[in-house]
């Protein structure tokens, strides 16, 4: 499998050399294949979001390397090789839904007609074509997250990075958006790295669930997930509950560190 992301021997220390120095991650290795959906799960403060930000080149590693689509993470960021969505949608209240989705294309210098056509395509993909002229304050939390996903996909990135994008939503909305995200993935073939605290969410969405230890964060398990289907029947299948138990046991256990290869 071709690698969408390769994290090799990465350690991250914040405030290095100061009294408040924090070792956040130590010797992390992770490979995400093209088209693969990988969830990162672990206790609060284990470095899941830090690892995501390293992949996005929002912060640099202290040691080790990160490559995205075969390029250094910094080059991949400049080339817009990924889209990113956070727990808060982060929409600009003074821009319409359409113009929020157009923003990354605008920053890239795309023309008005191209921006509009692409934004409308993405809004149709997330089921919000009828709300293009609305403002974020007129939308529910779930709808705002769908706009954020549309914006993240606007430049057709081969990689989608998501940091607990459904964490603040009610359970019914969360499950609906999980299904919609899987539909988008099936349509686009986008590789995805997804941070979550929810074991059931990780199992339902993922090809692999990568389990991290308490700080300093290390990868302690990588659990393959092959559900019979990614729908309500899949949620009720024996293998779904078996994998939930397997992830829960990995979170509670203390296995030796491993490298999570695709």
N, C-alpha and C positions, 0 to 999 in steps of 0.2 A: 504494500500500500504506500503511495506517495505521501510524504509528510506535509501537512498544512502548518504544523507548529513543531518545533524541536526546542525543548528546554534542556540544556546539558550542564550538569554540575553547578547549578545556580545556588548561591548563597546571597541573602540580603540582610545587611546590617543597617539599621537606622541610627543616626547620631554617632557614627563610628568615632571612637576615641574620646567620647564625652562621658561624664558620669551617668547620663541617662541613656547610654547605648542600649539598643534592643536588637537581639538576634532574632529576626522574624522567620527566615527560611534557611535551611541548611542542606546543601548537596541535593537539590531537587533535580530529578530527571523526568521528563514527560514528552512523549511523542503523540501527536494527534494526527490521524490520517486524513487525507482528502475525503470530504463528505461525512466524516465521523462526528457524532455528537458525544461529547465527553462532559460529565458533570464533576465538579470539585465539591467535596463535602467534608466537613470536619467541625470540631468544636469552635466556638467563638474565639477569635484571636489567633487562629492557627495559621493564618497567612493565605487564605484562599483568595481574597480580594487583592492582596499584595502580588500573588502569582499572576493574577489576571492583568494587573497593571504593568507588570514586567513584560508580559506578552505584548501588551499594547504600547510599550515604550513610553508610558507615562512616568515611570521611574526607572533608573538604571540598576542592573544587578551589581552587587559588590564583587562577586566572582562568578565565573561561568558565562555561558552565552545563550542567547535566545534568537532563533530564526523563525521567520514567518514566510511561507511560500518560497522557501529557499534563500531568503534575503535576511540580512541583519534586521532586527526588530525596528531600529530607527529608520532604515530605508523603507521598510514595509509601511510604517506610519506615514511617512512623507508621500508615499505612493498610494495611500488610502487602500491598502490591501485588506483592511478589516473595517467592520462596523461595530459600534459598541453601544450597549444599552444598560442603564443603571436602574437601581430600585426606584429612584425618582425619575419621572419621565424627562424632566429638564427641558421642557418646551418653553419657547419664548411667548409670553402671554399676548404681546402686541402683534404677533404674526399669526396669520390664519393657519389652519391645519396644513393646507397645501404649501404655504410658504415656509413652514417649519420643515416639511419634508424636502423642500427644494434647497434648504440651506447648504448641505455638503456639496451639492452640485454647483451652487452659486460660488462657494469658496474655491471650487475647482475651475471656475471660469466658463461654465457651460452657458449657452445662450438661453434666452427666456423661453423660447418654444420647446427646446429640449428639456429644460427644467420642468416645465409644466407637464409635458407628456410623461416624463419619468415619474413625477410625483403622483399623477393620477393613476398610473399603472401600479405603483406601490400601494396607494390607498385602496385601490380595488382589490389587491392581493390580501390586505388585512381587513377587508370588509367595511371600509369607511369612505367609499367613493362619494356617498351622499353628504358627507360632512366636510368636504374640502374647504368650503368657505366659512366654516365655523371657527371660533377661537377656542384655545385650550380650556378656558374657564367655563365653556358651555358643554364640556364633555365629562363623562364619568372617569374615575381613576383607571378603570380597565381600558376604556377607549383611548385615554391619553397614552397608556403603555403601548397600545397598538400603533399609535402615531409614532412613538419613539422607535419602535421596531421598523416601521416603514422608512423612517429617516435613516436608520442604521443601514438599511439595505439599498438605499437610493443609488449608491455608486456601484452597485452590483459587486460587493466585496466577496472574495472567496472564503472569508472567515468572519464569523459573528461572535463577539465577546459579550457575555451577559452576566451582570453582577446582581443576583437576586431580583430580577425584573418584576417578579410577581409577589414579592415578599409582603407588600403592604396591602394586598387585595384580599377580599373575602374568599372563602374556599370554593364557592361555586364559580365565581369569576375566574379564579386562578385555574381551575380545572378546564374551563372553556378555553382560556388563552393557551394553556399547555397543548391542547388539541390543535388550536389554530397554528401554534408555532411549529408543530410537527407537519402540518399541511404545507406551511411555507417552506420548510426544509425540504419536503418531498418535491416541491415545485422548483426550488432554486438550486438544490444540491449543495448548499452552503455548509461548510464545516462549522462546528459550534463548540465553544467552551463556555460552560454554564456554571455559575456559582450558586449554591443553594444550601439552606439549612434543613430542607425537608427531604427525608429519606424516600418517601413515596414519590415525590416529584422527580428526584434524581433517577429512580428506577424506571418510572413511566417514560421519561424523555430519552434516556441515554442508551447508547451502544455500550459505553463503559462508564462505571462510576469509580472515580479516583478518590480514595479515602486518605485524609491527611491527619497527622498527629497534632496534639497540642503543641504550642510554641516551645521551641523553635520548630516550625512546620517542616514535616518530612512526608513523603508519600509512603504509606504503610500497606496499601492494598489497591489493586486495580481489578474490579469485578466486571466481567462481561455480562451483558444483559441481552437476552434474545427472547422477547415476549412473543406469544403467538399472534398478537395484533396490538396496535397502539390505539385502542379505543376502549369503550366501557367493558367489553368482553375481556380485553387484555388486563384491565384493572381487577377483574374478578378471577383471573386465572390462578391456578396453584403456583405457577412459576413466579408470578408477580409477588406473591406473599413470601415465597422462598427467597427471592432476591432481597426483599426488604429485610428479612431476618439475617441474611448473609452480610448485608451492609451494616446493620445494627451491631452484629457481632464484631465486625472489623473495627467499628468505631470504639467499641468497648475494649477490644483486645490490644495487645502490644506486640504485633508481629515485627520482624526485622524489616528495616527500610528496603524498598525495592525501587527499581526504575520502571516507570509505567510506559512500556513500549506499545505501539499500535500493533 
